[in-house]
């Protein structure tokens, strides 16, 4: 499937959605789980990532059976912090999302993907080639939902001000985004291409391919330039200060 948006459409707003808190590997760190609502001048709504599965908010036993304890534990995740709940806080329903972008197949990003199958899903072909979403470690409890997938393998503009950039390393088909907003200017949604501020110094030890991750991170930083706002995937010190829904960045 080929994705086409009107050439005169442009990105006008970014809203950071709070999809809960997660304790990584027995207290190594506590991270915020973001998704991002991107809105265009012509009224299109784009969701970047989807958080954990909504079932985890009502039945923690499902997360246990899926193998989540090998990754860590949810310490703040209720119905209002599912992707659907976060959108509802803005007066939106899942059906009002026109396009979904998936950075990669780990469970804190792919978990609610099945809620949005009415919309085209953009991701890299390399990530989608995995028979199942990569979840975490050896666990593969999810299937890819039936949907219209738009698979890319190179830098891809979605509309003016929204460029998708393959950033392999954390996973083979990881995807990041470069935004250009009318007032804020350039914003890098690194997702887990740069998981946290210390990751480059630590050698990208959480990446499937640390060398590729190092190259991808360097490219993102170069594309951002000196004045860009960099939103790491899960930087504990940055998370409290991010402007979250219902506030946003214009």
C-alpha positions as CSV (number, residue, x, y, z in Angstrom):
1,X,0.0,0.0,0.0
2,X,1.3,3.5,-0.9
3,X,0.6,6.3,1.6
4,X,-0.3,9.7,0.1
5,X,-1.4,12.8,2.0
6,X,-2.2,16.1,0.3
7,X,1.0,18.0,-0.5
8,X,-0.4,21.2,1.1
9,X,-0.9,19.4,4.5
10,X,1.5,20.2,7.3
11,X,2.2,19.3,10.9
12,X,0.9,21.9,13.4
13,X,0.8,20.2,16.8
14,X,2.4,17.6,19.0
15,X,0.8,16.2,22.1
16,X,2.7,13.9,24.4
17,X,0.4,11.2,25.8
18,X,1.1,9.7,29.3
19,X,0.7,6.0,29.0
20,X,1.9,5.1,32.5
21,X,5.1,4.3,34.5
22,X,7.2,1.2,34.3
23,X,9.9,-0.2,36.6
24,X,12.7,-1.7,34.5
25,X,14.3,-4.9,35.8
26,X,13.8,-4.8,39.5
27,X,14.3,-1.1,40.0
28,X,17.1,-0.4,37.5
29,X,15.1,2.7,36.6
30,X,11.5,3.9,36.4
31,X,10.5,5.2,33.0
32,X,7.5,7.0,31.5
33,X,5.7,5.3,28.6
34,X,4.9,7.9,25.9
35,X,2.8,7.9,22.8
36,X,2.5,11.0,20.6
37,X,-0.6,12.6,18.9
38,X,0.4,14.5,15.8
39,X,-2.1,16.8,14.2
40,X,-2.0,18.4,10.8
41,X,-3.4,21.7,9.4
42,X,-6.1,19.8,7.5
43,X,-7.3,18.0,10.6
44,X,-5.6,14.7,10.3
45,X,-4.7,12.9,13.5
46,X,-1.6,10.6,13.6
47,X,-0.7,8.4,16.5
48,X,3.0,7.5,17.0
49,X,3.2,4.4,19.1
50,X,0.5,2.8,21.2
51,X,1.8,1.8,24.7
52,X,1.1,-1.4,26.6
53,X,-1.9,-3.8,25.8
54,X,-5.1,-2.4,27.3
55,X,-5.8,-5.7,29.0
56,X,-2.8,-5.1,31.3
57,X,-4.7,-2.2,32.9
58,X,-7.5,-4.4,34.2
59,X,-5.9,-7.8,34.6
60,X,-2.2,-7.8,35.7
61,X,-2.3,-11.6,35.4
62,X,-2.3,-11.4,31.6
63,X,0.9,-9.4,31.7
64,X,2.5,-12.1,34.0
65,X,1.4,-14.9,31.6
66,X,2.8,-12.9,28.6
67,X,6.2,-12.8,30.3
68,X,6.3,-9.1,31.2
69,X,8.1,-9.8,34.6
70,X,11.3,-10.7,32.7
71,X,11.3,-7.0,31.5
72,X,10.0,-5.3,34.6
73,X,6.7,-4.3,36.1
74,X,4.0,-1.7,35.6
75,X,3.7,0.5,38.6
76,X,1.2,3.1,37.3
77,X,-1.0,1.9,34.5
78,X,-4.8,2.2,34.6
79,X,-7.6,2.5,32.0
80,X,-6.9,6.2,31.6
81,X,-3.3,5.4,30.5
82,X,-4.1,3.1,27.7
83,X,-3.9,4.7,24.3
84,X,-7.7,4.8,24.1
85,X,-8.0,6.3,27.6
86,X,-5.4,8.9,26.9
87,X,-7.2,9.9,23.7
88,X,-10.5,10.0,25.5
89,X,-9.0,12.6,27.9
90,X,-8.7,14.8,24.9
91,X,-12.2,14.1,23.7
92,X,-11.1,11.8,21.0
93,X,-12.0,8.2,20.1
94,X,-9.7,5.6,18.6
95,X,-11.7,5.8,15.4
96,X,-10.7,9.4,15.0
97,X,-7.0,8.4,14.4
98,X,-6.3,8.6,10.7
99,X,-2.8,7.1,10.7
100,X,-0.6,5.1,13.1
101,X,3.2,5.1,13.1
102,X,4.9,2.3,14.9
103,X,8.5,2.8,16.0
104,X,9.2,-0.9,16.8
105,X,7.6,-4.1,18.1
106,X,8.5,-4.0,21.8
107,X,5.5,-4.4,24.1
108,X,5.4,-0.8,25.4
109,X,5.1,0.5,21.9
110,X,3.0,-2.1,20.0
111,X,0.6,-3.2,22.8
112,X,-2.5,-1.3,21.6
113,X,-1.9,-1.6,17.9
114,X,-4.9,-3.9,17.4
115,X,-7.2,-1.1,18.6
116,X,-6.3,1.1,15.5
117,X,-6.6,-1.4,12.6
118,X,-9.1,0.9,10.9
119,X,-6.2,3.2,10.1
120,X,-3.1,2.5,7.9
121,X,-0.1,1.5,10.0
122,X,3.3,2.8,8.9
123,X,6.4,1.0,10.0
124,X,9.6,-0.4,8.5
125,X,9.4,-3.5,6.3
126,X,12.3,-5.0,8.3
127,X,10.4,-4.7,11.6
128,X,7.2,-6.1,10.1
129,X,9.1,-9.0,8.6
130,X,9.4,-10.4,12.2
131,X,6.8,-13.1,12.3
132,X,5.5,-11.6,15.6
133,X,6.2,-8.4,17.4
134,X,9.4,-8.7,19.3
135,X,7.8,-7.9,22.7
136,X,10.8,-8.4,24.9
137,X,13.5,-11.1,25.1
138,X,12.3,-14.5,23.8
139,X,8.6,-13.8,24.6
140,X,6.3,-13.4,21.6
141,X,2.7,-13.4,23.0
142,X,1.2,-11.1,20.3
143,X,0.4,-11.5,16.7
144,X,0.5,-8.7,14.2
145,X,-3.1,-7.5,13.8
146,X,-4.8,-7.7,10.5
147,X,-4.5,-4.2,9.1
148,X,-3.3,-2.1,6.1
149,X,0.5,-1.8,6.6
150,X,2.5,0.8,4.9
151,X,6.1,-0.5,4.9
152,X,9.0,1.9,4.4
153,X,12.8,1.3,4.2
154,X,14.1,4.9,3.7
155,X,13.5,8.4,5.0
156,X,9.8,9.1,4.2
157,X,7.9,12.4,4.5
158,X,4.3,12.0,5.6
159,X,3.4,15.6,5.2
160,X,5.3,18.9,5.6
161,X,6.9,18.9,9.0
162,X,6.8,15.2,9.5
163,X,9.7,13.0,8.3
164,X,10.1,9.3,9.3
165,X,13.7,8.1,9.6
166,X,14.6,4.4,9.9
167,X,17.0,4.1,12.8
168,X,18.1,0.4,13.1
169,X,20.0,-0.8,16.1
170,X,17.6,-1.0,19.1
171,X,15.7,-3.4,16.9
172,X,16.5,-4.2,13.3
173,X,13.7,-2.1,11.9
174,X,13.4,0.7,14.4
175,X,11.8,4.0,13.2
176,X,12.1,7.6,14.5
177,X,10.6,10.9,13.4
178,X,11.8,14.4,12.8
179,X,9.1,17.1,13.3
180,X,9.1,20.7,12.3
181,X,6.5,22.7,14.2
182,X,5.4,26.2,13.5
183,X,6.5,27.7,16.9
184,X,8.6,25.1,18.6
185,X,10.7,24.3,15.6
186,X,12.5,21.0,15.1
187,X,11.7,18.1,17.5
188,X,13.2,14.7,17.4
189,X,11.0,11.8,18.4
190,X,13.9,9.4,18.9
191,X,11.8,6.6,20.5
192,X,14.3,3.9,21.5
193,X,16.9,4.8,18.9
194,X,18.2,6.9,21.9
195,X,16.4,5.4,24.8
196,X,17.9,7.7,27.5
197,X,20.5,10.4,27.7
198,X,23.1,8.0,29.1
199,X,22.7,5.4,26.4
200,X,25.4,6.6,24.0
201,X,28.0,6.7,26.8
202,X,26.8,3.2,27.9
203,X,27.4,1.9,24.4
204,X,23.8,1.1,23.6
205,X,23.9,-2.1,25.7
206,X,20.1,-2.6,25.3
207,X,20.3,-2.6,21.5
208,X,20.1,-5.7,19.3
209,X,23.0,-4.2,17.2
210,X,24.9,-1.6,19.3
211,X,27.1,-0.5,16.3
212,X,24.0,0.2,14.2
213,X,22.3,2.0,17.1
214,X,25.4,4.2,17.5
215,X,25.3,5.1,13.8
216,X,21.5,5.8,13.9
217,X,21.8,8.0,17.0
218,X,24.6,10.1,15.5
219,X,22.5,10.6,12.3
220,X,19.4,11.7,14.3
221,X,21.5,14.2,16.3
222,X,23.0,15.6,13.1
223,X,19.6,15.9,11.5
224,X,18.3,17.7,14.7
225,X,21.0,20.3,14.7
226,X,21.9,22.4,17.7
227,X,18.5,23.9,18.4
228,X,16.3,20.8,18.2
229,X,14.2,19.5,21.1
230,X,15.2,15.9,21.6
231,X,12.6,13.6,23.2
232,X,14.4,10.5,24.3
233,X,12.4,7.2,24.3
234,X,12.4,6.8,28.1
235,X,14.6,9.3,29.9
236,X,13.6,9.3,33.6
237,X,14.8,12.8,34.2
238,X,13.1,14.3,31.1
239,X,9.7,12.6,31.6
240,X,8.3,14.8,34.4
241,X,9.1,18.0,32.6
242,X,7.6,17.1,29.2
243,X,4.5,19.1,28.4
244,X,1.8,16.4,28.4
245,X,-1.8,16.2,27.3
246,X,-3.9,18.2,27.3
247,X,-1.1,20.7,26.8
248,X,1.0,20.3,23.7
249,X,3.7,21.8,21.4
250,X,2.7,24.0,18.4
